């Protein structure tokens, strides 16, 4: 299955797949509910998604939930290691950079079909899960509960500036720019304490700063 908004990239993907299978892939426009399509663990969904664009990563996360046991390969413009980590946390099983599509997609499909995950070699050191400090975990859990910086500071007996510093550190580690994104990554990484809103997928306000 191919999910792509751009005709040119979609045709390139379909051309690569044609070399692997005599059965043409089902092609869908972004946002089309996957529930309307037959999906099982043998299905591979190839999605075109710019992983440096938060809104598109959100679409990836939604597609992964709909895909169930199906594997997801992302075709993206070249991106940073933080963005690659974010894409994997959002549900991608493999990543191919669009300029190298013809060279790498077929091998990636074969690898994913055999149960492997694939990322560009030069970025493999960047995809290790980030480690949060005890305080950063506490702050993110309270962000998930919808508390403001001032309320978090009062709850943890910290200065508000210290809370902002912890959030800035988390944003850097996760490669995100907002509380909403940080809470989503926090839940995806299973770092949120069980039972907190973040662990249950709660999405707090979408302000794009640490304030």
N, C-alpha and C positions, 0 to 999 in steps of 0.2 A: 504494500500500500504506500502511496506517495501523497504527502500533504505539502503543497507548495503554492504560493501566490503568484510566482513569476513563471510565465510560460517557458522562457528560455532555459532556466535552471531545471524546471520540471521535465522538459524534453531531454535534457542531458542525463538526468537520473534514469528516466525510462529507457534511454538508449543503453546505459550501462546494465540495467537489469535484464534487458533483452538478450544480452550475451550470456546471462546465467540461466535464464528460464524461457521456455517457449510460451509461457502463459503471461500475457501482459498484466502489469500491476493495476490495481484499482487506484484512480487518482481522485483526490478530494481537494476542495478549496479549504483554506484555514477556517476554523470555526464550525465546520460541518460535524455534527455529532457522530462519533464513531460507533455509538450504540446501534446505528442504522446499518452497520456493516458487519460481516462475519469476522470475528476475531477469536483467536485461540493462541496457545503458547507457541505454535509454529509460525504465527504471523510476524512479519517484520515491518514496522512502520518507519518510513524515511520522511523526516520532516525538515523543511527548510525554515531555519530560525536564526536570527541574528542574536547570538547569546550575550552580546554587549548591550542589548536593549531590554530593560527590565520588563516592559509590557510583553515582549515576545517570550521571555523566560516564563512569565506567568501563563501564557498560552501553552507552553511546553508542559508545565506542571499539570495543567488541566487535561491536556491530551494524554499524559501518562496515566492519570487516574482513570480516564475512560478506556485506555488500552488494556487494562487488566494485566494478563500474563504475556501479552504481546511485547516483543522487544522494540525499542525506539532508537533509531539512528538519527542524529541531528547533522544537517549540512548547514554550516555557518560561514560567514566571513571570518578571516583570521581574527583571533581574539586573545586576550590575556589569560594567564593561568588562573586568575581568580574567576574569570568568566567561565572557563572550562569547568572548574570545580562547581560553580553555581549550576551549570547545565546538568552535570552528573547528579547533583543533589536534587534537581528538579525532575529527574527521572530518565535522563538519557542513558542508554547502554553503551553508546559509541558516538564519536564525534569525527566528522570529516570537514576539513576546510574547503570551501567552494572552489578556489583556484586549483586545488589538487583532486577534484572530484573524479575525473576520468582515471587517475592513477591509483586512487585509494579506495573508492567506494566498493568495487567488486570484492576486494580482499576483506574489507570491513564487514560486508554482508556475510561472507563465508564464516568469518570469525564469530560474529554475533550468532549465527545459526548454530554454531557449535558450543554456545554458552559463554563466549569470551566477551570482555569489555575492551574497547579500543579507543585510544586517544593519540593525537600526534606525539611522536617520540620526544620532541624537544620540550614538551610541556608535561611530561609524565611526572616530573618531580614537583609540579605545582598542584597536583590534584589530591595530595594528602589532606585528610580532614583537619580543619583548623581546631586548635585546642583553646578552650576558653578557661579563664581563671574562675575561681569560686565566685568572686564578686561579679564578674561578667555574666555568669550563669544566673545569679540572683537578679541582676538588673534586667536581663532579658525576660526572665519569668514574670517579673512585675510589669514590664512593658506589655507582655501578653495579657495581663489582667486589665490593661487599659489605664494604668497609673501614669500621671505626669512625672516629669523629672523632679519637681518639687515634692510630690507625694512619695516617690521612690527614695529620695534623699531622706525624708522624714522617717520612712519605714526602716531604712538600713542605717540610720544615724550617720549619714554622710553629708558632705557639702554638695550642693547642686552641681557645682563645677566638676566635682569628682564623678558624679553620675554621667555628666556629659562626656567626660574623658573616657569612661568605660564604654559608652556607646560608640564614640569615635573609634576606639580600638576594635570593637566588634565589627563596625562597618568595614574597616580596613581588612580584617581577617576574612570576612565573608564576601568582600567585593561588592557590597550593596550600598545604597544611598538613602534608605529610608527605614523607619521602624517596621513598617509592614513587610518589607523584603527580609529584614533581619529576623523577624518572628517566623516567617515562612521557612527560611533556611534552618533556623533553630529547631523547628518541628521536624523538618526533613532529616536532619542529622540525628534525631532522637536524643538531642541534648536536653530537651525540656523535661523537668521532673514530671513523672507520671501524674496525670490528673490536673495539671495546670492548663489554662486556656490555650497556651502555645502548643502544648502537646496534643490538644484536641483539635488543632487547626484553626484556632481563633485568629482573626485578622484585625489588629488594632488600627487606629487612624493612620492615614497614609501620608503623614507629614514627611517631607524629604530632608529633614535636618535632625541633628541630635538634640535640638532644643525642645 
